[in-house]
């Protein structure tokens, strides 16, 4: 009897006795916490494995206990790589595995795709001509650099109008990178209005790439693409890395793009153990290159396990979910363990204003019945669909948060501090120099660009900076701060910049300077946990996959969110509003033939509800979507009438 057979035998007999609760030094009692389907996936998976995980079925526990099981059977933490789409998810899984096994997991490679690729390039990137001290452009930085490069090709106002904006150019390029399509293919399929200037766009992209190489910077797409190139074109390095990782585990596999698929296949090439957890019915990020097809593609030569017990929603909500599983997804049927009282409700309102009044009133009623505001969410297809509701909630003094707006690292003050750290880490980072220098008095775009040119043309940008004679009252102080920060820890670098210059700048330029100062002070606290500026910058700039955010729960507030931002979250009471032809499904998606993804979005929305689910449908929509024939699909008509209650707001 081998080790796995022994564990299965003991589990099937019942609990481990006190004298038999381990096999050798290992303890497997944690496996008793899994249901039969989860246990099967953990114990019997090997080689290429796909776990189809329905919503609320405990996928995090399956990945966590798979890691724990591997560790208890003798695998070293350094032989496992865990890839997730958020830093928080990786951290949670590692902490759970540590609690179960009591093992030190500090040597385990875990994090987002961008984090893992960043680690690989820091070590092996020199073979591609990448210097190890490269800095990373976030999305905003990338658009700023694209703006600078684009300006070189604009010779007149007419020419400027004929070209996509910097943001549009960046969108075209990143979609091209994430789908491995040419610029011409992307423009033909996604942005036909720019087909006449495609040659010029390609020249801009070429210059953008050359500028990044000159500055020793990589953007988010580079982290993936260059890692893929490294693994595909340097088989010796691929062999070395893949030999190290005996198991590769990937969470949310339905959200991977073609580049990420190729990377994980190469990372698992030697040992062949690739364990992915996915629900293709929840693949909703095609706009940034995600391929739900990756799931079915990897299933062709893989063991497939299904975990279908839903621990989140009541039986009545689960029945509705089963009736609305997207037709193109892998077949599954969820089983509920929780019994509910109220069926899901389809609410017919006259218009969006009546809809907002109904939602606000119903929120008040749930709170009066004992619910907390934080247990309630309103989900919609597009942010603009929440405007009437925001007004109504404000009128009634109902506290709410909107999951939209800038991330912390994209706020102006955070970006200023990060730019300062970047020039200390990589003195050839022209974009960061431009941002920092323009903080100084009397230095605008033209002067900053002249200074940066001189810095980058010198052998030592830092020494050159100290030699420059610039007419700015702040320059001498800035030079002294720069000099004093070289070689210091990141927390000390931020503190000297902040206390010596930036706090005065904030008070002069921002009415809300106190809030911004608190943010910078928090950055200093965060940086105190890091020895090197490079490590701090890597974590700050590569903490998330592109388009994803980590959300801190706010006490006592109703959550307003788009479906995309709601994915992975859950609430006791959920309102899915604006389920009207043109609103949801969105008219552009229907027009472009993407109704499959709209079905998946609706599926994600309704699966967020634990106890109460309301789907609102307006009889009259003031939004003009053109010919009705293009937006006739009505999700409410897809709902079996016996599974819901129908309410009408009068």
N, C-alpha and C positions, 0 to 999 in steps of 0.2 A: 504494500500500500504506500503510494507516494504521499508527499506532504499535502497536496491539494485534496487528494482522495480522503486523507485522514481528517482534514478540517471539515469536509462535506459530511463525512460519516458522523463526526461528533455533533455537528450542528443539526443533522437530521434526527439524532437520538434525543436532542434536547440540550439544555444548558450544560456547559462545562462544569464539572465538579471542581471543588477547591483544589483537589490533588491532580486534576487533569486539565487545568485551565490554560495550559500552554504546551506547545510542541517544541521541545528543547527550551530555549530561552524566550521563545516568542509567545505572545498572548493574542489569541484570536477572538476573544469574547465580544469585541466590538462588532463582529459580523452578525451577531444576534439582533442588532438594532436595525438590520435591513429587512425589507420584505422579500418575498421569494424571487421576484423579478430582479430587484436590485442585487440580491445575493448572487444570482446566476450570472449577472453581468460582471461582477467583481471577481468571482472565483473561476469562471470558465473562459474568460477572454484572454486571447493570446494572438500574436500576429496582428494583422489588420483587423480592427474591431470597430464597429459602429454601434453606439447605444442611442436608439431613438427614444428621446425623453419627452413625454408629453408635458404640458404646462402643470406646474405644481406637483410634479412626480418625484422630486428629491434628487435632481441631477447633481447638485453640488455634493450631496452625501455620497453618491456613487463614485464621483471622481476622487473625493477625499479618502474614502475607504479603499479605493483601488490603490491609491498612493500608500496608504497605511499597510495594506496587505502586501504590496511589493516590498516595503521596508521590513516587515516582519518575516518575510520569507528569505531575507538575506541580501536584498539589493541595497547598495549604498546610495545615500541621497544624491551624490554627484553623478550617479548613473541615470537619473531621471530628469526630464525637462517637462515643465508644465507651462502651456501657453494659454493665456486667457485674453479677454478683450478689455478688461479693466484691471488696474493695479489692485483695487480693493478686492476683486474676486480672487486673485492669486493669493493675496495676503490672508484672506479668510480661509481658503483651503489649506494653506500651509499651517496656519495656527491650529485648525481642527486636527490635521494629521499629527501635529506635534503633541496635542493633548491626548490623542489616542495611543501613540507609540512611545511618547516620552523621549523621542530621539532628537538630536541636534540636527536641524534641517538647513543650517546656514549655508551648506555647500550645494544645496539643490538649486538648479536654475529654474526660476519661475517668474512670470510676468507677461506683459503684453508682447505681441509680435515685434513691435518696435523696440521694446526693451531687450528682448533676446537677440535681435539682429544687431542692436547697438553693441552688446557685449561681444558678439562674434567679430564685428568690424574693428572694435578697439584692439582685438588681439591679432587678427589676421589681415586687416585692411591694407597693410603696407604693400602686400603683393599686388594690389590694385592701384597703388600710388596714393593711398589715403594716409595722411599723417595721423598718428594716434591721438593728437590733441585737437582733432576736429571739433567744431561746435555744431549745434543742431538748430536749424531754423524751424520755428513753429509755423502754423498756417499763416498767421498775420505777418511774420517776418518774410515768408515766401512771397506773399502778395506785394509787400513793399519792394522786394528785390525785383520782382516781375515789373513793377511800375517803373523802376529806374531803367531797366533794360529796354522796356517798351518805348520809353522816351527817346532813346537813341534812333529809333526808326520813324519817329513822328516829325515830319518836316513842315507840316501845316495843320491848321485846324480841320481842314477837309480830310487830311490823312488820319487825324486822330479819330474822327467820327467813323471812318471806314474800318477801323480796327476794333476788336473786342476790348473791353476795359481790362485793367490788370486782374481784377477778380475773375472775370470770365476766362481770361487766358489761363489763369491758374486752375480753374475748374476743368477746362479742356485737357490741360496737361496731366493733372492728377488722375482723371478718369482714364486717359490713355495709358498711364503708367500702371494703374491697378487692373486694367483689363488686357494689357499687352497688345493693344491695338495701336495702329499708326495714327498720327495726327489727322491724316486725311480720312481714315475710317471713322474716327470719332466725330469729326465735323460733318461728314456725310450723314451719319445716323442721328446725331444729337444737336447739331448747330449748323444747319444747312445755310443759314443766312451769311455765314462767313466763308463760304466755299470759294468766293472770288479772291480772297486774300490768304488762302491757305499756304501759299509759298512763303509769304512774308511772316506768317505765324510760325512756320517751321524755323525760319531764321531767328526769330525772337527766342524760341525755345532753345536753339543751339547756343545763342549768346548767354542765355540764362544759365545753361549748364556750364559753359566756360567760366562764367563769373563765379559760380559756386566753387569750381575747382581752384580758381585763383585765390579765393578767400579762405580756402580750407574749411568749407561748411557743407553740411548735408541737410537736405530737407527730409520730411517724413518718408516720402516715396523712395528717396535714395537708400534709406536704411533697409528697406525690403528688396529693392531691385539690385543693389550692389551685393547684398548677401546672397541672393539667388544666383547672380553672375559668378560670385566667388565659388559657390558650391557646385555649379554646373561646369565651370571651366578650370577648376583646380581640383581634380579628383583626389589628389593626395591629402589636401586639406579637408575635403568632404569626408574622406575615409576616416581621418583622424577624429573629426567632430562626431561623426555618426557612430564610430566605434565606442566613443565615450558614453553616448546616450543609449542605454539598453531599452529604455521605454520613453516614448514621446506621447504625452497626453494633451489633448486640445479641447477646450471648452467652447461652446457656442459655434460649432463647426459650420453651421448653416450660414454664418456671417462672413466666412472666409472668401477671399477673391482668388483668382487663378494663381497669382504670385504666391500667396500664402499657402495654397494647396501644394504647389511645387516645393516650397521650402520645407514643409513638414514631411513630405515624402522623402526628400533627400536627407533630412536629419535622422529619419528612421531607416535609412537604406541598408545599413549593415545588419542590424539585429531584427529588423522587420516588425517590431512591436509598436504599432501606431494605434492609440486608443482615443477615439473621438466621440464626443457627446453632442447630439444635435437634435433639433426639431425643425425640419425643413418647412413646416407649416408656419414657423415664426421667422422666416427669412425676409427681412423688410428693408434691407440696405442696398438694393441694386443700384440706386442712384450714385453710390460711390464704389461700385464694382463688385459687390458681394454676389456670389453665385449659389443659389439654393441647389443648383445642379451638382455642386461639389459633393453633396451628401450621396446622391444616387450613383455618382461616378465612383466614389470610393467603396460603395456597397457591393459593386460588381465582384470584387475579389476579397470580401471581408466577411467575418462572422457578424451577424446582426442580432442584437438584443433589443427588446422593447420594454420600457418601464412605463406603465399606463395607469397606475393608481394615483389619482389626483387627491392630494392632501389639503389643497387650498380652498376649493369652492364647495358649496353645498351641492347635494344631489340634483336639485332642480336646475342650477346653473350649469352643472356638468352635462346634463341631458341636452341643454341648448348648445353647449360647446360641441358635443359630438355631432349634432345635426348641421353644424356650420364649419366642419373641418374642410379646408380648401381641397378641391377635387384633385389637384395636381400633386398633393403631398403623399408621403408614405402612409399607407393605411394604418390606422390605429383606432382603438376605442377606449376612452378613459373610463375608469371606475371611481366612483365617489366613496368616501368614507364618512363624510359629514352630512347630516340630515338638516335640511332647511325648512322654513315655514312658508316663505313667499316665493312664488315663481318670479322669474325675470319679468320686467314690465316694459312694454312698448308704449310710449307716451306720445300721443298726437297733439301737437300745438298748432296754433294758427300761423305764427311766424317766429322769428328768432328772438323777438322781444318777449313774447309770451313764454317761449322756451326758457329764457333766462329767468323770468319770474318764477316759473315752476321749479326750476333747479334750486334757486335760492330759498324758496319756501320749503321745499322738501328737505334741504340741508338743515334748516332751522328745526323742522319736526324731528329729524333723526337725532340732533343734538339734544333736544328736549326729552327724547326717549333714552338718553344716556350715552349716545355716541360722542366721541371726541372729534373736533374739526380735523385733526390729523389723520383720522381713519377714513376720510372722505376724499375722493378725487373726481375730477371732471376731465374726460379725455375727448380730444377732438382731432380731426385729420390735419388741420392747418391752424397756425397760431391766430390768424385773423378771425377765425370762427369763434374765438373766445371774447371778443371785444364787448359785445352786448352783455355777456355774463359778468365781465369785470366791472362794468358800470353798475350793474344791479347789485352785485355783492358789496360794492363800496357804499351804495346808498343805504344798505341794511346793516352796515358795520360788521359784516362777516369777514373775518381775517382770512387772507388767502396768499399763496405764493404762486408765482408763475415760473415754470421751469424753462426759462428762455433767457437770453441775454448773454453777456460776456462771461466766460470762465475767469477765474481769478488771475491766471497767468496771462490773460489777454487784456487785462485792464492796463491803462496807460502807466500808472505808477509801478505796478509789478513789472511791466516790460522795461521800464527805465532801469530798475535795479538789476534785472537779469542781463540787460545789455551791458551794464557796467561790469558785472562779473564775467561776461563773455569776452570783453576786450582784455581782461586780466588773464583769462585762460588761453585765449587765442588772439594775439595782437594783430592778426591779419584779417580779422572779421570786420570788413568795411561797413556792413549794414549796422552793426552794433556801435561802431565808432560814430557813424552819422547820427544815430539816435542820441548818444550821450553828449556829443559836442553841441548839438542844437539845444541842449538844456542850458548852456552857458549864455550869459548876456551878450547881445550883439552878434551872435553867430547864427546865421540862417543857412538855407540849403547851399547856396553858392560858396560861402566861406567854409562850411563844413566839408564840402566836397573837395575843395582845394587842400585843406589840411589832411584829409584822408588820403588823397593822392600822394602827398609828400610822405606820409607815414608808411604807406604800402610800398613805395619805391625805395625805401631805406632798408639797410640791413637789420636795424633794430628799431621797430616802430616806437617802442617805449623811450629809448634814448633820443630819438628824433623829436618826440613830443616835448621833451624837457628842453630841447634847444630852440623850439619855435618861439617866435615873438608875435603874439596875436593880440589885437586890440580888443580885449575883453576884461572887464573888472573881475571876472570869476576865474580867469585862466591860471593865475599863479596859485590860487587856493586849490584848484583842481589838480594841478601838477603835483602839489605836495601830498594831496590825498592819494593819487595814483602811486606815487613813490612809496608811501607808507604802507600800502596794501600788498605790495609784491611779496609773495612768499607766505602771506598770512592765511589763516583758516577762513573759509567763506563767511562765517558769522561775523568775524572781525572786519572783513572787507566791507560787508554791508553796513555794519555799525559805523565805520569811519566815513563812508560815503554819505550815510543818512545824517549823522550828527554834524559832520563838517560842512555839508552843502545842501543835501536834498530836503531836509525838513524845512529850511527857509524857502526853498523853491516851491514846495507844496503849499505853504501858507500864502505865498504870493500869487499863485496861479489857480488855486481851487477853493471854492466856497466850502466844500466838504472835506477840507484838508485833515480834519481830526480823524475821520473814518479812514482816510488813505494812510495816515501815519500809523494807525493801529494795524493796518494790513502789513506795512513794512516791518513793524516791530514783530509781527507774527512770523514774517519771513526770517528775521534774525533768529527767532526761537527755533524754527525748523532747521536752519542751517547749522545750529550748534551740535546737531547729531552727526555732522559730516566732517571728516578730516581734510578732504580736498575739494577744491572748487569744481573740478571736473566731475566728481561723483555727484555733487549737489545739483549741478546743471543737468546732468543726465537724468536724474530722478525728476526734476522739475519739468523738463521739456519733453520727456518720454514717459510720463506717468500714465498716459491713456492712449488707446487706439484712436485714430482720427475719427471725429464725429460722436465719440462716446464721452459721457461725463460721469463723475462720481457725485452723488447727491447726499448731503447731510440732512437728516430729518429735522424739520423745524417744528417745534412743539406748537400745538394749537392752531394750525393753519390748514385750510382746505387747499388741496393741490390742484392746480390747473396745468394740464400738460398735453402735448401732442402725443400721438401713439408712439412715435419713434423714441421719445424721451421716457415714456412709461414702461417700455420693455424691461422686464426683469423685476419690476416693482409690483406691489399688491396693496389693496385697501379693502376694508370691510364693506364700504359703500362706494359704488362706481356708477357714474353717469357717463354714457357715451352719447355725446350730443351731435347735432347736425348730420344725422344719418339720412341724408336726402340725396337724390340724384344730382351730381355736380359738386356737392360738398364732400360726401363720403358715400360712395367712391368719388374720388376727385375727378373733375371733368377732363383734366389734361391726361391723366393716366388712362381713362377710358378712351379718349381720342387717339392716344398713342398705342393702344392695344395692350396695356399693362394691367388688365383687370385681375390677373392672377395675383399680382402683388397687392392690389387693393383688398382682395379676399383675405390674404394673409394679415394685412394690417387690421382688418375688422376682427379677425380671429384673435390676434394679440390683444386688442382692446377689450374684448369681452372676457378674456381669460384672466384679467387683472382683478376681477371681483371675487370676494370671499363669501359675503353674506347676502348682499343686495345688489342687483344690477338693473339699471334703467337705461333704455335706449330711446332717445327722443327723435321725433320725426315731425318736421314742420309741413303743414299742408300748403303753406305759401312761402316761397323763398324770394327775397328781394334781390338775390344775386343773379346776375345775368350771365348765362353760360352759352348763349347762342342757340342754335337749332337743338330742340329737345331730343332728336333722334340720336345725337352724339352722346347724351348723358342719361339714357333711359334706364340703365341698370339701377335697381332699387334693392338694397340689401334687406330692407324690412320685408319685402315680398318673399325673400328666401327663407324666412323664419316660419317653421311649422306652427300653426295657430294654437295647437293644443299645448304647446310648451311654454306659452307666455300669457300674461294678462294684458289687456288693452285698456289704457286710460286715455280719456280725452280732456284736455284743459279747455274750459269755456270762459 
